[in-house]
Structures are given as structure tokens and as C-alpha cells.
């Protein structure tokens, strides 16, 4: 779901909280190299304080993430 939201046009606004499930999931996607940080941005800037943020200002979906989405879409078709 998060990869799809990063791939869509427009903002991906989330009410972020430190140590949340969303933070863990985003860290996992980063470890898998499905998403990456914009230069000078990342977890520290996204989770600096709780509140609504556009995740796309801090992270972007990688080609590897796009390929995973394509494979997952084919598997469910």
C-alpha cells in the first residue's frame, strides 16, 4: 500500500508518529531498497515531530520498488 501511495501522482500525506507501525514499515521498505531518501532528508526530517507530513518530500520509490509493484500486480491479476 505504501509503495502504491509513493508511486501515485500528488502528495502522500500521513499523520506521522515516532516509533509507529508506519515508521517500521517505511524502514523495512528502505532496507529492501524499494524506497530511498531524498538528499538531506529521511527519517530524521520526516519524524522530527508528530503531525501530518507529505512522505514524498522525504522519500521516493526506487526502480526496484516499481519492479516489485509490477510483479505483485501481475501475480494478483
Secondary structure, DSSP 8 states (H G I E B T S, - for coil): -HHHHHHSSS--EEEE-TT-HHHHHHHHHHHTTSEEE-TT-SHHHHTSSSEEEEGGGTEEE-HHHHHHHHHHHHHH-
